[in-house]
Amino acid sequence: MSGRMGAVLDGAMGAPVGGLVGGPVGGPASVLAYSGPPPWQWSDLATSWTAEPLVLALSVLLGAWYLAAVRRVNRAGGAGSGSGAGSGVGAGSAGGRWQPTRTAAFLGGLLLWIWCTCSGLGVYDRILFTDRAVQVVLLLMVVPLLLALGAPVSLLVEAAPAARRERVLRALRSRPSKVLMFPAVSTALLMAPPWLLYFTPWYEWSVSSGLGNVVLHLALVLLGLAYFWPRLQLDPVGHEYPHLVGLFITFAEVIFDAGLGIVLIYGGHLVAEHYYLALGRPWGPSPAQDQTWGGNAFWVLGDLVGLPFLAALVRRMVVQGREETEAVDAELDARFAAAAERARETGQPEEEETGMRPWWLDDPNLKHRYGG
């Protein structure tokens, strides 16, 4: 590993360096005690790397499974799709093949997950409050959104044998699944974690413990998935809800992000103050300035990353509306054809038998205009 990969050493990976609590950042004692990575630079986002073994292993396994499942579905020609109207199964297939955009979204989510935890963002996530704030937003809101856009549950169902497919759908229709996907519950799973992280011992545990850091990297992605899965409804869900509910929830989430950002900036409480002072970091902003920058980053990024979700939600509404319109048209066409066939068999006029006359031909105010 290069010199700028700088895995965080004793002062950041384990217990804070002793004898420096309350010491000024940048003082002589700090220079002697600090043993973390060198001063942060923008280039570190691309040139500094560390390893997060669990995230790397999970990403490789999930990516390999996804690609193998896509290959299986494409080979089968989509034979596993169409497991029931409204189930959400088949949302990623088009003409019997899995949509490449779904694959790109899922793999992009895995790559972003790796970048958030293994790039310079991961190198400095326990050194700078701002770095951690950016990481929290990406892991909670962007990585899960991309993974959910990949429709992995639909892919699992389509690629599975019939017996296993039915078991998966039965589990998704179970009561625990419906409770988890209830709008109020799934929304709380997205809005509550940042507040709990910054105002409980969870934050200090995540920066002072290697295990806590890994748990945070996994927990945020899982909590974000619990929100985006039922909101997008690309995958099968226990109970479908109007997409307008998702729009209202998104606006509420923007307000919560703004509120948390304001509290971090102007609240006057330094999060994990003793930890950051004990690091003895001789470069960069003071803990108070760092938290101010982090609060602004959380506020701005939290609002900006909501825009792709709104775009995905609106697109989903349009696509679903088009699918429903096509289904209604197909049903009406089938009914018209069946009625016409019966009319021919009985020798009756087709129009009267089908009952498909345009409404304006029977409206007393309009029928005279059209010869009704």
C-alpha positions in Angstrom: 0.0 0.0 0.0 1.2 3.5 -0.8 2.3 6.1 1.8 -1.1 7.9 1.4 -3.1 4.7 2.0 -2.4 5.3 5.7 -4.5 2.9 7.6 -5.5 4.7 10.8 -3.2 3.5 13.5 -3.3 3.4 17.2 -4.7 6.9 17.7 -7.7 6.1 15.5 -8.1 2.3 15.1 -8.1 1.5 18.8 -8.2 3.5 22.0 -7.4 7.2 21.5 -3.9 8.3 22.2 -3.5 8.9 25.9 -2.4 12.1 27.7 -3.9 14.5 25.1 -7.5 14.9 26.2 -8.3 18.6 26.1 -5.0 19.5 24.3 -5.1 22.0 21.5 -5.2 20.6 17.9 -1.9 21.4 16.3 0.0 21.9 19.6 3.5 20.4 20.1 2.2 17.4 22.1 -0.2 16.7 19.3 2.5 16.5 16.7 4.4 14.0 18.8 1.4 11.8 19.5 -0.5 11.8 16.3 -0.1 8.5 14.3 -2.9 8.7 11.8 -2.9 9.4 8.0 -1.2 12.5 6.6 -3.1 15.8 6.0 -6.3 15.3 3.9 -6.3 16.4 0.3 -8.9 16.2 -2.5 -6.7 13.8 -4.4 -7.0 11.3 -1.5 -10.6 10.5 -2.7 -8.9 8.7 -5.7 -5.4 7.9 -4.6 -5.7 6.8 -0.9 -7.1 3.4 -0.2 -7.6 1.0 2.7 -9.3 -2.4 3.0 -12.7 -3.1 4.5 -12.6 -7.0 4.2 -16.3 -7.6 5.0 -17.6 -5.0 2.6 -15.3 -6.3 -0.1 -16.3 -9.9 0.4 -20.0 -9.1 0.5 -19.8 -6.9 -2.6 -17.9 -9.6 -4.6 -20.4 -12.3 -3.6 -23.5 -10.2 -4.3 -22.1 -9.1 -7.6 -21.2 -12.6 -8.7 -24.7 -13.9 -7.7 -26.4 -11.0 -9.5 -24.6 -11.6 -12.7 -25.1 -15.4 -12.6 -28.8 -14.8 -11.9 -29.1 -12.4 -14.8 -27.5 -14.9 -17.1 -29.9 -17.6 -15.9 -32.9 -15.4 -16.5 -31.7 -14.3 -19.9 -31.1 -17.9 -20.9 -34.5 -19.0 -19.8 -36.1 -16.2 -21.8 -38.0 -14.8 -18.8 -39.9 -18.0 -18.1 -39.9 -17.2 -14.4 -41.5 -13.8 -14.8 -45.2 -12.9 -14.5 -45.7 -14.6 -11.2 -48.7 -12.5 -10.5 -50.1 -9.1 -11.2 -49.0 -6.6 -8.7 -46.4 -8.7 -7.2 -43.6 -6.7 -8.7 -42.0 -9.8 -10.1 -40.7 -9.2 -13.6 -40.2 -5.5 -13.0 -36.6 -5.8 -14.3 -37.4 -7.9 -17.4 -38.2 -6.6 -20.8 -39.1 -9.0 -23.6 -37.9 -12.0 -21.6 -34.5 -10.4 -20.8 -33.2 -8.6 -17.7 -32.9 -4.9 -18.2 -29.2 -3.8 -18.4 -30.1 -0.6 -16.5 -31.1 -2.7 -13.5 -27.7 -4.6 -13.7 -25.8 -1.3 -14.0 -27.7 0.2 -11.0 -27.0 -2.8 -8.7 -23.3 -3.1 -9.7 -22.9 0.7 -9.3 -24.3 0.5 -5.8 -21.8 -2.2 -4.9 -18.9 -0.2 -6.4 -20.0 2.9 -4.5 -20.2 0.9 -1.3 -16.6 -0.2 -1.8 -15.5 3.3 -2.6 -17.2 4.8 0.4 -15.4 2.4 2.8 -12.1 1.7 1.0 -11.1 4.9 -0.7 -9.8 8.1 0.9 -13.3 8.5 2.4 -12.8 5.3 4.3 -9.2 6.2 5.3 -10.3 9.4 7.0 -13.8 8.4 8.2 -12.5 8.1 11.8 -10.3 11.1 11.6 -12.6 13.9 10.3 -16.2 14.5 11.3 -16.9 15.9 7.8 -15.6 12.8 6.1 -17.9 10.6 8.3 -20.9 12.9 7.6 -20.5 12.5 3.8 -20.0 8.8 4.2 -23.2 8.5 6.3 -25.3 10.2 3.6 -23.9 8.0 0.8 -24.2 4.7 2.7 -27.7 5.5 4.0 -29.3 7.1 0.9 -27.3 6.6 -2.3 -25.9 3.0 -2.0 -29.3 1.5 -1.0 -31.1 3.4 -3.7 -28.9 2.0 -6.4 -29.1 -1.5 -5.0 -33.0 -1.2 -4.8 -33.1 0.1 -8.4 -31.4 -3.2 -9.4 -34.6 -5.1 -8.2 -32.5 -7.9 -6.6 -35.6 -9.6 -5.1 -37.4 -9.8 -8.4 -34.2 -11.3 -9.9 -34.1 -13.8 -7.1 -37.7 -14.8 -7.8 -37.3 -15.0 -11.6 -34.1 -17.0 -11.4 -35.4 -19.5 -8.7 -37.1 -22.8 -9.3 -40.9 -22.7 -9.0 -41.0 -24.1 -5.4 -38.5 -21.7 -4.1 -40.1 -18.8 -5.9 -43.4 -19.5 -4.1 -41.7 -19.6 -0.7 -40.1 -16.2 -1.3 -43.4 -14.7 -2.4 -45.1 -16.2 0.6 -42.5 -14.7 3.0 -43.0 -11.3 1.4 -46.7 -11.6 2.0 -46.2 -12.5 5.6 -47.3 -10.2 8.5 -43.7 -9.3 9.6 -42.9 -8.3 6.0 -46.0 -6.1 5.8 -45.2 -4.4 9.2 -41.6 -3.8 8.1 -42.8 -2.2 4.8 -45.5 -0.1 6.3 -44.7 3.5 5.3 -44.4 4.8 8.9 -42.0 2.0 9.8 -39.8 2.1 6.8 -39.6 5.9 7.0 -38.5 5.7 10.6 -35.7 3.3 9.6 -34.3 6.0 7.3 -34.9 9.2 9.4 -34.1 7.9 12.9 -30.6 6.4 12.4 -28.7 9.7 11.8 -30.2 11.3 14.9 -29.4 8.2 16.9 -25.9 8.0 15.5 -25.0 11.6 16.4 -26.8 11.8 19.8 -26.1 8.4 21.4 -22.8 6.6 22.2 -23.2 4.8 18.8 -21.1 7.5 17.0 -18.2 7.4 19.4 -18.2 3.6 19.3 -18.2 3.7 15.4 -15.1 5.9 15.4 -13.2 4.4 18.3 -13.7 0.7 17.5 -12.9 -1.2 14.4 -15.9 -3.5 15.0 -18.2 -0.4 15.4 -16.9 1.0 12.2 -17.7 -2.1 10.2 -21.2 -2.4 11.9 -21.9 1.2 10.8 -20.9 0.5 7.2 -23.3 -2.5 7.1 -26.2 -1.2 9.2 -26.6 2.1 7.2 -26.9 0.2 3.9 -29.4 -2.3 5.4 -31.6 0.4 6.9 -31.5 2.4 3.7 -32.7 -0.8 1.8 -35.5 -1.2 4.2 -36.7 2.2 3.2 -36.1 2.2 -0.6 -37.4 -1.3 -1.2 -41.1 -0.6 -0.3 -40.9 3.0 -1.6 -39.8 2.2 -5.1 -41.9 -1.0 -5.3 -39.7 -2.4 -8.1 -39.4 -5.6 -6.1 -42.3 -7.6 -4.7 -43.7 -6.0 -1.5 -46.0 -7.2 1.2 -48.5 -4.5 0.4 -48.4 -1.8 -2.3 -48.9 1.8 -1.3 -49.6 4.8 -3.6 -46.4 6.4 -4.9 -47.7 9.8 -3.8 -47.0 8.5 -0.2 -43.4 8.2 -1.2 -43.3 11.7 -2.5 -44.7 13.1 0.8 -42.3 11.1 2.8 -39.4 12.4 0.7 -40.3 16.0 1.5 -40.6 15.1 5.2 -37.1 13.5 5.0 -35.7 16.7 3.6 -37.0 18.6 6.6 -35.5 16.0 9.0 -32.1 16.3 7.2 -32.2 20.1 7.5 -33.1 19.9 11.1 -30.2 17.6 11.9 -27.8 19.7 10.0 -28.9 22.9 11.8 -28.5 21.1 15.2 -25.0 19.9 14.3 -24.0 23.4 13.1 -25.6 25.6 15.7 -26.5 23.2 18.6 -23.3 24.0 20.6 -22.7 20.3 21.4 -19.5 18.7 20.0 -20.1 15.1 19.0 -17.4 12.7 20.3 -15.4 15.8 21.5 -13.0 13.8 23.7 -12.3 11.3 20.9 -11.3 13.9 18.4 -9.2 15.9 20.9 -7.4 12.8 21.9 -6.5 12.0 18.3 -4.1 14.9 18.5 -4.5 15.7 14.8 -2.0 18.4 14.0 -3.6 19.5 10.7 -6.9 20.5 9.4 -9.9 22.2 11.2 -10.6 22.2 14.9 -13.2 19.8 16.1 -15.8 22.6 16.3 -15.0 23.8 12.7 -15.0 20.2 11.5 -18.4 19.6 12.9 -19.7 22.8 11.3 -18.5 21.7 7.9 -19.9 18.2 8.5 -23.3 19.6 9.5 -23.4 21.6 6.3 -22.3 18.6 4.2 -25.0 16.4 5.7 -27.6 19.1 5.2 -26.7 19.8 1.5 -25.9 16.3 0.4 -29.0 14.9 2.2 -31.2 17.2 0.1 -29.3 16.7 -3.1 -29.3 12.9 -3.0 -33.1 13.0 -2.6 -33.4 14.2 -6.1 -32.4 10.9 -7.8 -34.9 9.1 -5.6 -37.6 11.6 -6.7 -36.6 11.1 -10.3 -36.8 7.3 -9.9 -40.1 7.5 -8.1 -41.7 9.7 -10.7 -40.3 7.5 -13.5 -41.8 4.5 -11.7 -45.2 6.2 -11.5 -45.1 6.9 -15.2 -44.1 3.4 -16.1 -46.7 1.8 -13.8 -49.4 4.1 -15.2 -48.5 3.1 -18.7 -48.5 -0.6 -17.7 -51.9 -0.3 -16.1 -53.3 1.5 -19.2 -51.9 -1.2 -21.5 -53.5 -3.9 -19.3 -56.9 -2.1 -19.3 -56.7 -1.7 -23.1 -55.8 -5.3 -23.6 -58.8 -6.4 -21.4 -61.2 -4.1 -23.2 -59.9 -5.4 -26.6 -60.4 -9.0 -25.4 -64.0 -8.2 -24.2 -64.8 -6.5 -27.5 -63.5 -9.4 -29.6 -65.4 -11.9 -27.5 -68.6 -9.8 -27.7 -68.2 -9.4 -31.5 -67.8 -13.2 -31.8 -70.9 -13.8 -29.9 -72.8 -11.3 -32.0 -71.7 -13.0 -35.2 -72.8 -16.4 -33.8 -76.2 -15.1 -32.9 -76.7 -12.9 -35.9 -77.2 -9.7 -33.8 -75.6 -6.3 -34.5 -72.2 -6.2 -33.1 -72.4 -2.7 -31.6 -75.5 -3.4 -29.5 -74.2 -6.8 -28.4 -70.8 -5.5 -27.3 -72.0 -2.5 -25.3 -68.9 -0.7 -26.4 -70.6 2.4 -27.8 -68.7 5.7 -27.1 -70.3 7.5 -24.3 -70.9 10.7 -26.3 -73.3 8.8 -28.7 -75.7 8.3 -25.8 -75.3 11.7 -24.2 -78.5 13.7 -24.8 -76.5 17.0 -25.2 -74.0 15.5 -27.7 -75.5 12.6 -29.6 -77.2 14.8 -32.2 -73.8 16.1 -33.3 -72.5 12.7 -34.0 -75.5 11.0 -35.4 -76.3 9.1 -32.2 
